[in-house]
Amino acid sequence: MGEDDGVTAECGFAGSPLARALIGERAQPVLLFVEGAAGVGKSHLLQELADLPETADAARSWWRCGASGGAPHEDEHPNTPTLWLVDDVHRADGGELLRLRQMLEALPPGSAAVVTYRSEELPVPGLPLGDAPMAYPSRMTVLRHRLGPWDEARVRRAARQALGEGCSPEMVRTLHELTGGVPRVVVDLLTELGERPAFGGTVAEVERAAAPVRLAELVLSRTRALAPEDRPVVWAAAVLDGAAGRNELLAVSGLGPGPGNAALLRALQGAALTELGEDRYGFPVPLAASAVRASLPGPVRQDLHRRAAKALGRRQPVPWATVADHHRAAGQSRKWINAVERAAKSAAASSRHQEAITLLERTLATPGLAPQVRARLAPLLARSAVTGLRSDQTVEVLAQIVQDASLPAAVRGELRLDLGLMLCNQMGRYPEGWRALETAAAELHEVRPGLAARAMGALSSPFWPGNSIDVHREWLVKAMAAADASGDDTMRTAVLANRVALATSCAETDAWELVRRLPRDTTDTARAGQAARGLCNAADSAVWLGLHERASDLLAEGRELSARSGAPYFEHNALGAQLLQEWWTGHWPGLARRCEDFVAATADMPLIASDAYVVRGLLALAQGDWGEAASWLSQRGTFGREDLPVPLATTAAGALTRLALARQEVQAAADCARAAWAVVAGKGVWPWAAELAPWAVEALVRAGEGATAQAMVQDFAQGLGPGQAPAARAALTWSRAVLAETTAAARDRRDGLLRAAELYRVAAAAYEKLPRPYPRTLTAEGAARCVLAADTDGPGQGEHDAAPPEPATDLTSVPMAVAELEACAQRFTVLGAVWDAARTRALLRTRHPAKKGRPPGRPSHADELSPREAEVAQLAVSGLTNREIAVTLHLSPRTVEQHIARAMRKTRALSRRDLARRLDVDSETVSVPLPTRDGHPVRASEIC
C-alpha cells in the first residue's frame, strides 16, 4: 500500500534540528529515522521536510530504496549542504544497504538525512540498516520518530472534509475502528464512500464497506507470501475478525500446536498478522479481515466458521451474538437460532436492549424462517423494543408476524400488545395502536390475564388524542381487576404506574399517595422498570401542574431507576420533561442547544423528542425568531401536531395562536385556538388547557366571539376540580384578566381595565410562587398595560362636575405601572426574550415619547447606531418582517424600513444576514440597552 499526497503528516518536530544541521558548513550532521506502518504518511512526511522554507539553500537528494534507478551518486552535491531523503529502507537489498550505510557514516557537517521504513517489514526487526552495527560518527545527532495512526478527532476532521458536516459521531467512531486510524486507509475509504450516489452517512453503510484496493492488495500479498501450510492461521484471524488469543487462532486454523505455532511466527515475521496485545493477534487494520475472508473458497470459509463457533463457545462469558454469526455462516441453522435466542436473552437481562433489538430484527427478517422459530423469537424482540428507543423497523416486523394465523393465540396477543405500545408511545400512530391494544386485551383475557391487564392499563393512558378521560377511567377499572386476578406482581406494578399517570395528570387528590406506593427498592428488574415508568410519568405531570420542586425530585429518581432497570425509553421521557422544567423555571441559557442536541440524538424516533421541539419553538417565539418558532412548533414536518400527546399539542397550539395574534392574523389565531380547545375539552384533562387558555380567549374575543371565550373560561374553571394544579389556576386567573381587558365596555371601560389589572396581578403573584418567571412577567406586563390604558381612558382635565372614581388600590397609580413596565423589560432582557423586551419598551415610549429635536450635548449617533436603530436591527436579524417589527414597536413600516437601512449603512452590512454578523462584531458601539446577563451584553446570536 503506497503512500502519497492526500495523507497529511505533521512534521513540525523535525524542522528545528534539521534546519540547524543545514544552516552552516560546521553544523553537526543529523540522522533522523522515521518508522511507521504502511499508510501512515512516511513518504508524505519526506516531501514536507523537503519543502522546509528555512533550508532553501540546501540541496535535496532523493533515494528511493528498491527502485530500478538505484542510489544517487555520492558526489552529486560535493560542496553543498545536502538533505538526504531516503524512502522505504525495508525494500533495500544487501548491496544497497551497504552503499547507504557508507553514505550515512560519512555524512559531512552541514548535511542531514531522513530515513523511513516500515518496522514490520524489516529483514532484521529493530535494525533498519541491517544486522551489522553502524559506526555513527561521534559528532552526529541521531533521532528516531514513529508515525502512528490518527486519533478519532483527526479522523472526524477528514470525514467532514470529504463528506460534509453531516457525519455523526457514531459513524466517525466506526470509521476510526475499522481503519485503525491509518491515514491512507481512512482517505481511501472516505473517497470510495463519497463516490456513492446515495451515501447516507450511516454506521451500517460504513460497516458494509469493502477494504479499499490498496489495503486489500497489501494484506493479500503478505498472506500469499507465506507458505501454503502457514496461510490458515491468517485465514483464522480473518474469520475471528478481531484480536484473538493464540490457542483460538490455532483451533480455528485447524493446525496442530507445533505447526500452528510455527505458522503464527512466520505470519508475524511476514507482517501478515501483528501482535495487538498480550496473547492477542490479528490485523493492524480491522478492515483488512474482510479482504482475506472474501478471497477464501466457500467450503474453506464454512469450516473455519464452524471451528470459530466451537472455539468461542468455550469463552466465559460466551459471546452468543458472535457465536450465532459463525453458526449461520457455517450453515448450522439450528445452532444459529439457539445462539440468537441465548444472545437476545443475555442482552435483555443486561439491559442492552438495542443490541437485542438489532440482532432479532436481522434474524426475523431472514426469508423462509420457520413459524415456530418466529414464535420463539418475536416475543423477545417485542419485550426489548417496548423499552428501547428505535422501533420503526421492529413495528414493521411485528405487524407482519401478528398476521400469521398459525401462531398460538397467546403469542399473537403478546406480540400485538407490544406492537400497540410501540405504535402509541414511540411512533405516534395512536389510532392503530389503540386498535391493536383493544384486540390484544381481548385475545389475552382468557389465556394470559396478566398481559391482558397490561393492555387494559395502556388503554387508560390519557396522553393520546382521541378518547375522553371517562373512557380511560373505564379501562383502568378493568385493568386493576385483571391485574389483581392474575396474581402477577409485575402486572400489578404496571397497572399502578398507569393509575399514577392518570391521577397525576388530572390532579386527583390521591395522586401523590399513589406515587409513594411505587416499588422503588425492588430487585425485580421488570417491576423496577414499571416503577420507573410511573415515576417518570409522575414527574412529567408535576412539571405540567407547576409543582416544580416535586418534579425535580421525581425526575432525578425516575431517571436513576430507569437507568438501573435498563429502560432507556422511560429515561428519555424524563429528559424531555426536564427541558420543559427548564423552560418554565427560567433556566434558558443553553436550553436551545440542549433541545437541538436531544432532537439530533433521537433523529430516528422524532416523537420521543417532541418536548424538545416544543420548547425550542417557545424559545424562538420569545426571541422574535418567528419563522423558526413556527417550524419547531410544527415539529419541523416530522409528524403532525395532531399526533402529539395532548398537553404538548395544546401548548404548541397556544404558542401558534399567540404568534398569529402578533402577526395580526386574528381569524387564523381564532381557528387554531378553537380546534385546540376542542381537543383538550374532548379529553377532559383540564390542567392541560393552561398553556392554551389565555391566548385562545384573546383570539376569540378579537375575532368577535366573546361569548365563546367566556364559555371557555367557565369550562376551564369547572373542569379543574379541587386537586393541586397551581399552574392551571394561575392560567385561569390570567384568562379571566384577558377576558376583562378585551371585553371592557366603552361605558365602564376604565373599571373593566382596572379589574383586569387586578386579575393580572393575582396571576403574576401565583406564577412568581411556582416559580415561572416568563408568564409571571407577561402577566405583570398585562397589569401595567391595563393601568396605563385606564389612565388614558379616564376623565379629562376639564371635567370637574363629578369626582373621579376611587382607584381599587394604590397599585393602580400610573407611576407604579410605569415602574413595573420598566422592571418587566429588564426581566425579559435577562431571560433573553428579545421580542417581549422590545414590545415592553415600545409600550413605555407611548407614555414618554421622545422629544423632537436633539437636546444640546446629546450625541447625534452619526457613526453609530442609535438606540431605536439598534432595537429595530435586533428584531430584524431575529427574523421579524418590517410589518411585524412595526406592530411590535408601534411604528410605521416606513419608519422601520428607514431604521434598518441606516443600521445597514452604519455597520456596512450587505444583507440582513450580514447585519446579524455585524451586530455581533460591533455590539460595543450600540448604545441601546441591550439584553444583559450577569451585567454583560448578550448578543443576538448568543440568546437561547
N, C-alpha and C positions, 0 to 999 in steps of 0.2 A: 504494500500500500504506500504509494509515493506521497511526498509532502511538497505542497506548492502554495502559491498565493491563495488567499481565502482563509487560511488558518493563522490567526493572529497570535504571536508570542510576544510577551513583554520582556524587553531585554535591558531595561534601564540599569540593572545590577552590573552589567558588563561594561557599560560605556566608559565609566570612570577609569578603571585600571587599564583598559585597552588604550584609551585616549592618552593616558600618561605615558604608556610604553612607546607610543608613536610620535610623541612631541619632539624629542630631541635625539641626537645621534648617540648620546651616552646613557639614555634611559635604559633601565633593566628590561630585558625581554619578558614577555608574558605568554604563558601557555594556558589556554582555557579548554578543559574537557567539558563537553555538553552531552549528557546521556539522556535517553528517553525512548519510550516505546514507539512503535510505528504510529505515525499520525499525530503526534503531539506538537509538531511545528518546528523541528530542528532546522530543516532547510530554510524555512521562512525566517528563523532567527538569524541564520548566517547572512541572509540578504539585508536584514535590518542593521546588522553590525557593519556590513559593507557600506551602508548608506549613512553611517555616523558623520554628521557635518563637521565635528571637531577634529576629524582625522582626514580631512580632504586632501592634504599634501602627501599622504602615504599611498603607496601603490597597493593594488589588490591582486592577489594571485589565488585563483580558484583551483582546488584539487579535488576532483570527484573520484573517489576510490572505486575500482572495478570498472570504470568507464573505459571504452575502447581507446580513447586518446592517451591514456596513461597519465603519468605525473608531469607537471610543468618542469621546465629546465630550472635548475637551482640557481643559475646565474642570470635569470630573467630580469631581476632588478638588483644588480650588484651593489649599487651605491645609494639606494633609496630606501627609507623606512618602508617596510612591507608588512601588510596584514595578510597572513596566510589563512584561507578559508577552506578547511579540509572536511569534506562531507562523506558520511557513510563509511567510516573506517572498518566497520564489521564486514564490508564486502571485499576488503583488500586481501590479496594473496600474499604469500611469503615474501616474494621479491619486492612488491610494492610497499609492504610494511617496513622492509629493510631500508629502502630509499627514504621513506617518510621519517623513520627514526633518525637517520643520518641528518636530514634537514633540520629536525627539531633540536637535536643535540647541539647543532652548530648555529642555532638561531642568534643572529647578531644583535647587539644593543640597538634600540630604536625600532625593533620589529616585534610582532606579536603573531600568535597562531591560535585559531579556534578549531577544535577537532570534535566532530559529532559522531555519535554511534548509537546503535540500538544495543543496550546491555544484554537483552535476552538472546541476541544472535551472535555474540562474540564467540570466537572459537575457544578462547580460554576465559571463563567467567571472571569479571573484575579486572582483566588486563587488556585494555583496548589496543595496545601496541605490541601484543604478542607476549609469549611466556618468558622471554629474556628480560632482565631488569634494565630499565632505562638509565642512562648516565646523564641525569639532569645537571646542567651547569649550576654552580652554587649561586650565581647571580640571578638565576631565572625564578620568576614568580609563577607557581603552578596552582591553578584553581580548578575546582570541579563544580559543576551545577547540573541538577537533574530537572528536566522539564516534566511536569506531571499533567494530569488531566484537568479540565476545567471544573470548577465547583458549580453548584446549581445556579447561583446568581449569574455567572458568566454564560451558562447555557441559556438562561432566561433572556439575557440581552441578545444573544444570537438568534433565538427563536423569534423575538419581537422584530428584529431587523429583517428576518426572512419572511415571516408570516403575518406581521402586524401585531397590534396591541391586544388582540382577542385571545392570546394564548393563556389558558387557565393555569393556575399553579399545579393542578394535578397532572395536566398534560406535560408541563415542563419537568416535573419530578419524574414522570415515566420516561421521558426522553433522556434525561440525565442518567437514569438507572440502566436503560437498555444500551446506551452508547458508552457507558463507563466514563462519560465526560471527555472522551478522546476527541480533540478538536476536529480532526479530519473526518471522523465518522459523524460527528454532530453536523458539520457543514454539509456533507454528502446527503445525509438523511433529510435534513431540512430542505435541501434543493429538490429531492425527489417528492417530498410531501407538498412543497409549494407548486409543483408542476401538476398536481392532481386537480382536475376542474371542480370537483365537488368536495374538496377537503374541508371538514367542519371543525377541525381543531380539537377533536375528542381524544380521550385516552385510548379508547378501543381502536381508533384508526392508527395510532402510533404503535400499539401492541401488535397489530396485524402487519406492520411494515416488514418487508424482507430486508435482509442485510444488504447494504449498498455494494456496488460492484467491487470497489477496491478492497473492502473488508472481506467479502466472500472469496475473492481471489487469494488474498493473503492467507486466510485460515485454511482454505482447501489445499493451497500449495504446500503449506507447512505439514498438513496431515499426509499429503501424498508423498512427501519426502521421507516419511517413516517407512520402515519395512512393513510389508503386508501383515505380518503376525503381530505388530505393535499397534496398528491402527484401531482395533476395537476399544482400546482404553480411551481414545479421543471420541469415538462414537458414543461410548457410555456417558462421558461428560456432556455431550450434546443432548442426549436423551434426558439425563437428570436435570439439565438446564439450570444450573446454579452451583454454588460451592458444595462439593461433596467430599466425604472422607475417603481415604484410600481403600478401606475394606468395601465400601459401597461401590466405588468405581470398579474394583476388580470383580465383585459379584455380578454387576450388571454387564461387564465386558465379556464374561464367560471364561476369562483366562484364570488359570490357577495362580496360587500365591507367588510361585517362583517366576514364571513367565510374565505374570501381571506386574510384579514389582519392576522387573527389567523394562517392560514396555512403558510404564509410567515414568521411569527415569529418563528413557530416551525421548519421550514426548516432552518432558520438561526441558531437556537439553536442546531439543529442536524448536523450542518456543511454540509448539502446537498447543500446549497447556501451560499454565502458570500456577504458582503457589499463591493462594489467596488468603491464607491464614494458617494457623497451626492445624495440620492434618486436614486442610481444605484446598481442593484443587478444582480448576475449571478454566474458563476463558476470561482473559482480561476485559474483553468487550462482550457482555452477555448476548448481544445481538448476533454474534458470530455463531452461536449454537444452532440457530435456525438454518444457516447455510450448510452446516455439516449434516443436520437431520435431513434436509431436502436432497442431499446427494446420496442418501442410503437407499438401497432397494427395499421395497415393501416388506418382504419376509424377514430380512435382517432387522429392519426397524421394529417390527412387531415382536420379535424375540427379545430385543433389547428392552422394550416397554414392559413385556411380561416379567422379565427379571427385575426391572426397576420397581414395579408394583410390589413384588415379593420383598425386595430389599428395604423399601421404605416402610413396609408393614411391620418391620422389626424396630423402627424408631419409637421412642417414647417422649412425648405423646405422638401417636400416629397422625401424620398429615393427611387425613382422609380425603380431602378435596384433590390433592395431588395424586394420591393413590388411585382415585376414581379416574382421573385423566389418563393415567397409564393403563389401567384395565380397559378403558374404552379404546385407546389407540392399539392395544394388543388384540382387540376383537373379543374380549371376555365380557359379554353383555351382562350376565347375571352378577358377576363380581362388580362390574361397574355400577349397577343400580344399588347394590348393597352398600358400596363405599359412598355413593352420593347420599344415601339416606343417613348413614352414620356421620358424614361430614356436615350435613344440614342440621342434624340434632345437636352435634357438638357446637356448631357456630351459634345456634339459637340459645343453647344453655349458657354460653359465654357472652350473650348479649351482642354478638356480632351478626345482627340481623341482615345488614346489607350484603354481607358475604353469603349468607344462606339464600337470600333472595336471588342474587346473581347466578349462583350455582343451580338452583332449582328451576329458574326461568329457562336457562340454557338447556337443561335436561328435558323439561316438559315440552319444549319446542321441537324436540327431535321427532322427525316423521316416523310413523309406524310403531310408536311406543304402545305397549300392551295396556289395555284398560285397567287391569289390576295394578299395574305399575303406577299409572296416573292416580288411581285411588289411594295409593300409599304416599305418593309424593306431594300431591296437590294440597292436602291439609297442612303439611309442613310449610309450604310456600305461603299459604294464606295467613298462618299464625305469625310468621315473621313480618309479612308485608303490612299487617294492620298497625304495627308499632314502628315500622320503618318510615323512610322519607320519600322513597321513589317507588311509585306504584302503577305508573301508566302502563308499562308492559305487563305487569302482573295482572292488572284488571282485564286486559285482553285475553291473556292465557286462561284465567279462571272463567271468564264469560263463555269461552268455548267449551271448557271442561264440564260446566254445570248443565250443558245441554245434552250430555251423554246419558241416555236413559238406562244404560247398563250399570251405572254407578249405584251402589247401595243408597237408600234414601237418607240414612244418617250422614253419610259422607257428602252427598249432594247438598243437604241442608246446611252442614257446617261450612262448606265452601261458599254457599250463597250468603250466609251470614257475614263472612269476612269480605266477600265481594261487595255487599251492601254498605258495610262500614267504610271501605276504601272509596267507593263511589261518592259517599256523602262527605267524609272527612278530608280526604286527600285530593279528590278530583272535582268536587263541587257539582257533581251531577246528581242533584237531590231527588228529582222525580224517579230516576232509575234506581237510585239507592233505596228510596223509600219502598218501592215495589219489591225489590229484592229482599229487604228486611221483613216485610209482611209475609212474603212467601216462605222465607226461612223460618219464621216463627211458627207458621202452620205445619211445615214439614218436620220440625224438630219437637213439636209439642208432646208427642207420644214417645218417640224413640230417644230423644236427648233433652229432657226438660230443663236441665241447667243451661244448655246453649239456647234453648227457646227463651229462657229468662233474659239472656244476654241480648238477643234480638229485640225483645219487647222493651228492654231498658234503653236500647239505642233509639227506638221509636219514641221514647219520651223526651229526647233531647229537643229543647225549644229553639236552638240556634238556627235551624234550617228554615228557609222561607216556605210558606205554603199553609200548613195546618195551624189551627189555633191552639192556644195553651190548654184548652179543655181537652182536646184530642190527646195531647201529650200526657196530661194527667191520667187519662183513662188507661193509656198504655203503661204508665208507671205502676198503677194499681195491679194490673195483670202481671207485670214483671216481678213485683215484690212477692206476690203469691206463688209464682212459678219458682223463684229462687228459693223460697222457704221450703217448698215441696221437694226440690231437688236435693237438699242437704249438702250442697256444694258451697264451701266457704268462699271459693274464688268468685263464683257467680253471685253470691250474696254481696261481696265487696264491690263487684262490678255494678250491680243494681244500686247499691248505696252511693257509688260515685255519680250515677245518673240522678239520684234523688238530690244530691248536693248541687249538681248543675242546675236543675230546675228550681230548687228552693232559693239558691243564692241569686239567680237571675231575676226572680220575681220579688226578691227582698222579703221572703216569708219570715215570720217571726222566729221559727225554729231552725232557720238555715244554718246558723253558726254552731248550734249544738250538733247538727248532722255532720258538719265538718270535723268536729272534735272526735267523732266516732270512727273516722277513717283509720285503719290499722297501719300506723307509720312504722312500727317496730317489727313487723312480721318478717320471718326469714324465708317465707314462701315467695319466690320471685314473681309468680303470676299474681298473687294477691298484692304484692308491693307495687306492681305495675298499675293495677286498677286503682290503688290508693293514690298513686302519683297522678293518675288522670283526674281523680276527684279533687286533689289539691290544686292542680293547675287550672281546672275549670273554676274552682272557688276563687283563686287569685284573679283570674280574668274578670269574674263577676265583681269582685271587690274594686277593681280598677274602674269599671263602668259605673258602679254605685257611688264612687268618690270616697271609699274607705281606704285611703292610700297607705296609711300606716299598716293596717291589717294586710293590705295587698303586698307590701314589701316583704312581710314575714312569710306569707304563703308562697310568694314567688320563689324565695330562697329555699323554702322547704320542698316545694314541688319540683324544682329543678334538680335538687340534690337527690331526691328519691327517684326521679325519672332516670337520672344518670346511673344510679345504683342498680335499678331494676332493668336497665337496658331498653329504655323506651324513648328513642330519640324524637318520635313524633310529638309526644307529650311535652318533652323538653323544649322543642321548637315553639309549641303553643305558648309556653311560658315566656320565651324570648320575645314573641310578638306582643304579649301583654306588657312586658317590660318597656317596650317602645311607647306604647300608649301611656303608661305610667309617667314616663319621662316627658312626654308632650304635655300632659295636663299639669304636672307639678313644676313645669317651667325649666326643666333641665335640657335646654335647647342646644347649647354648644356641642358640636359634633354629632347631633342627632340625625341630621340629613345624611351624613356619611354612613352612620350606623344602619339607617334604613336601606340605603343603596347597597351596602355590603350584604345585608340579610337577603335582599332580593336577588343579588348575584349568586349567593351561596345556595339558594333554593330555586335556581332557574328552571330545573326540570319539573318542579312542582310549585307553580306560582301561587296556588291557593294558600299554601302554608304561609306565604309572605304577605297575605292580604292586609294584616295590621300595618306592615311596613309601607305598603303602597299608600294607605290612607293617611298615615302620619306624615309621610313625605309630601303628600298633596296639601295637607293642612299647613305645613310649614311654608310651602310655596305660596299659598294664598296670603298668609300673613306678611310674607316678604314682598308681595306685589308681583311675583312671577306667575301671572295668571294663566299663561299658556301651559306652563309646566304643571300648575295646580290641576287644571282640567285633565291633563294627560295622566297624572298619577292617580287622581281620584277615580278615573275610569280604568284603573289597573293596567294602563298602557296597552290596552287592547288584548291582554292575555285571556281575559274572560269577562263576561258581562257583570255589571253591578248588581243585576237582579239575582245573580248566583252567589253573591256574598252572604255570609251569615248576617242575620237581620240587624244586630247592633252596628256592624260595620257599614252595612248598606244604608241605614238611616243616617249615620254620621257623615258618610260621603255625600248623601243627598242634601243634608243640611248645609255642607260647605259649598256644594254646587249651586244651591238656592241662593246663598249669600253672594256667590260670585256673579250670578245672573243679576241680582239686585244692584250690585256695584256697577255693573255694565249697563244699567237702566233697561235691562231686558225683563220687564215686570211680568209679562204673560208667561215667558219661559220659566221664570222663577216660580210662579204660581203652579204651573203644570207639574214641575219637578216636585214641589212640596206636596201637592195633592196626591200624587202617585206614591210617594214615600210614606205619607201618613196612612194611606190605605193599607200598606204592608204592615206597619207597626200596630195599627188598630186591629187588623185581622189576626195578628199573632197574639195580641193581648198582654205582652210583657211591657208594661208602660214605662219602667225606668229606661228602656232603650229609646224612648222618644226625646230624651233630654237634649241631645245634640242637634235635633231637628226642629223642635217646637218653636224657639224664638224666631228663627228665620222663616219658618213656614207661616207663622202668624203675620209677620211683616209683609211677606209676599202676597198673601191672600187679601189683606186689608188694602194694600196698594193696588191690587187688581180689582178692587170693588167688591170683594166678597167678605165683608166684615162679619156677617152673621156666621159664615162658615168658620172663620177664625175664632170667633167667640165660642162656638161649639167645640172646636179643637181644645181650647183651654179648659173647658168644663170636663170633657172626656179625659183629658190628661190628669186633672185634679181627682176625679172619681176613681181612676184606674190605679193610682199609686198605692192606696191602702196604707196600713199602719206600720209597715216594715221600715228598716233603715235604708234610706235611699237619698242621702243628703245632696248628691249632685243633681238628681232629678227634681228634688224640691226647690233647689236654687234655680234650676231652669224653669220650673213652673212660675216662680215669682218673676223671673226675667220675662217670661212670655206675657204675664199679666201687665208688666210695665210697658212692653211693646204695644200691647192692645190699648192701654190707657193713653199712650203717647200718640198713636196713629189714628185713634178714633175720637180724640177730644173734639167736641162740637165747637163750632165757632162762638156760640153764646157763652159757654163756660170753659173756653179753651185754656185759660190760664189755670183754673182749678184742676182741670184734667192733666195738664202738664206737670203741675206740682204733685199731684197724686202719682203720676208716672215716675217722677224723680224720687219720691219716697220709696216706691217699689224697687226701683233700680238700686237704691242704697241698701235696701234689705238683701237683695240678691248679691250685691258686691260683698257685703259682710259675710254672707253664707259661703261664697266662693273663697274668701280670704281664710275662713276657718278650715277649709278642706285640707290643704290649700290648693287652689287652682288660679295662679296669677294672671293668666291670659283672659279668661272670662271675667275674673274679678275686675280687671282694668277696663274691659269692654263695657261692663255694666256701670262702673264708676263714671266712665265717659258718658254713658247714656244719662245718668243722673245730672251731671253738669250741663249737658246739652239741653235737657228739658228745662232746667232753671233759667238758662240764658234765653231760651225760646219764650218762656213765660214772662220774663222781664221785657222782652221785645214786644209781646202782645199786651202788656199791661196798660193802665190808663195814661193818657198823655199829660204833659206838664201843665196844660191849661185846665184840666178837668178837676175843679175843686168842689163841685157840688156834692160829691159822695166821697166818703173816706175810702182809701184803698183797702182791699181785703187784707186781713191779718195773715202773715205767712204761717204755714203749717209748722215750721220750725226755723230756728235761726240759721240752719244749714242751707236754707233756700236763698241766702244772700248771694248777690252776683259776684262780689269779690271772692267768696269762698268757692264758688263754682269755677271761676277763672283759675284760682289756685289749684283746684282739683284737676282741671284740664291740663295744666302745666305738669302736674305730677303724673298724669296718665301718659302724656307724651314722653316723659322721661322713662317711665316703666316700660312702655312699648319699645323704646330705643334700647334699653338694657336687654330685653328679651331678644331683640333682633327683628321685631315686627315692623319693618320699614314702611309698609303701606299704612298701617294703623297710626304710626307716629306722624307721618306726613299729613294724614287726614285730620288728626287731632290738632296739629299746629295750624293747619288751614282754618279750622273752626275758631281757634284762638284769634287768628288775624281778623276774623269778621267782627270781633269785639274791639280790637285795637288795630284798625287798618293803618298801613304805613302812610306817613305824611308825604304829600307831594313835594318835590324838590329835594335837594340834598343839604342837610344841615352843615354849617361851617365845620371844617375839620373832619368830617366823615369821609372815609376812603371812597374813591369813585369806582373801585373794582375794575379799573381799565384793563388790567392784565391778568386778573384772577377772577374766579367765579364768585358771583355774588351769592348770598345765602339762598335766594329764590332759585337762581340758576343751578346751584348745586343740588337743591332739593328736587327740582324737575329732572335734572340729569340722572340722579339716582333712581327715580321711578322709571325713567325711560330705559335705563340699562337693565332694570329688573324685568322688563318685558311688557309694561303697560303701553297702550297706544296713546296718542296725543289726546284723543277724546276721553279716555279713561283717566289720564292724569288731570285733565281739565275738571272732570267731575269730582275727583278726589280733593283737589286743591281750590275749588271754587274759582277757577279761572276760565277764560275763553280758550278754545282750541288754538286760535290765532296767537294768543299770548304764549301758550305752551310751545308752539312751534318756534316763536322768536327766542324763547329762553334756550331751547335745545340748540338752535342754530348758533347762538352766542357761545354756549358751552362747548360746542364742537370747534368753533373758531378759536377760542381761547386755549383749548387743550390740543389744537391741531389734529383732532380726530377725523378720520376719513369716513367713519360709519358709526352706527350705534354700538356695534360690537367693539370697534376700536375705541369708542368713548369709554366703555367699561374698563378696558385696559388702561387708558389714560387716567381715569379717575383713581385707579389703584396706584399708579405711579405718582400722580400729582396731588394726592389727597391732603398733603400738608398745606397746600395753598388754598384749600376750600375753607371758607370762613363760616359756613352754615353749621349749626350744632349737629354734628354727625352722630350716628349711633356709637355708643361707647360701651366698653366692657372693661371693668377694673380701671376706669379712668383713662383708657386709651381708645382712640378712634377705631371703629370696626368698619372695614371697607366692605363694599357691596359683595365682593366675591368671597368674603370670609363669613358672612352672616349665615347661620344654619339653625 
